[in-house]
């Protein structure tokens, strides 16, 4: 039995070191690597989230699922409706917090791998490990919206290709519906799909006017289904939805410095994967793409069509590159199955960078686990109940983990500053004059000048500090929180503090 296990481990590592002499210390190396990978996966499964975005989408999704409110009547984000609905449904299906988004990422990664077998033969295990472990560079296991986009795009392209293979035009209608929902998770997916969808719809021998019509009809049907609640609500609800997005995105667009930084990082990522792209072009020459071999163009077109999508926002966030990495990982797995042997050092930079991020992400996640456990989110939830809470640049983890109802729709810590700029303090004062029952800010936010002096003065005069915890003694970090309760005009016996640190 141990020999079989050892053999299985050797097979796994042969994908990383194909056709190479076993180096000295190989046994120690492989078991050390397995330990690192175990800790890497474990670190994501024990924390509520590793990136704040999925938690924020879930907050908006709860507004839809639990309170039956349009997203911008509960809390605001510039992402489309679909992403909030998707994460709200996932939150409803998965009632626990720890590992919720890591499980989502693992499930969707497995789905992408299985569906992409349509485009070529490869080992599912190899592709899954490339996507989830190599994807540490892009924080794939955070379960951010990019992995949802990649899954939607995969379903869409698979349906169209299956429709061509089996001459089933109805699959193009379904692909249109999936595309409509995917685009409304993030508009960038429309850019990602342009080149591969054009290949599948308009290539000689594949082109059918009926297929194009059905794809468009499916897209329109999906949009109609998604936005029907807004249309039924009337009173300009749909116009307000788009105008709020437009106004925010106009203010949110990246600066020239951020755009240049974004370009540099994307160039770096492409260079890391360039051996795979070059090997693909050598194995499947562009000049030999007859109808039978044309499917070999789908993955590289998907990759290169996704490149501009990663840069359109102008913000250098690594998780955007998941849109390109997913097709590249599948191409890599196909090349390995084809017997392509990379030179000894071709992919060494990728593995070195991936190992760095595997270790760094695991370390960060274990710190997050410690910090989250120092906050009594259950006690905060019991204290607040169904009352609304005003956030004064607090990290939204307290709203997600305590399931709080936001008083102001601009809940993300910097959204008020993006929308109101130098007048953010005035906006906070307008909110405070409406006497929200509770106020939350970061620990010692006033002492650290993270909140305007006039806002702090108002809070100190009209609110009582009932809970405060600094999760990191050296310096307050984003999980450090302070909760204040409104002091009523008619004095009643003070509510005892929950905890104070």
Secondary structure, DSSP 4 states (H G I P E B T S, - for coil): -HHHHHHHHHHHHHTTSTT-PPPTTHHHHHHHHHHHHHHHHHHHHSSS-SSHHHHHHHHHHHHHHTT---HHHH---SS-HHHHHHHHHHHHH----TTHHHHHHHHHHHHHHHHGGGG----HHHHHHHHHTGGGGGTGGG--HHHHHHHHHHHHHHHHHHHHHTT-THHHHHHHHHHHHHHTT-THHHHHHHHHHHHHHHSTTT--HHHHHHHHHHHHHHHHHHHHHHHHH-TTHHHHHHHHHHHHHHHHSPPHHHHHHHHHHHHHHHHHHHHHHHHHHHHS-GGG--GGGTTHHHHHHHHHHHHHHHHHT----GGGGHHHHHHHHHHHHHHHHTT----TTTTHHHHHHHHHHHHHHHHHHHHHHHHHHTS-HHHHHHHHTT-EEEEES--THHHHHHTPEESSS--STTHHHHHHGGGHHHHHHHHHTT--SEEEEETTTTTTT-S-HHHHHHHHHHEEEEEEE-S-TTS--TT-EEEEEEPPSS--PPPPPSEE-
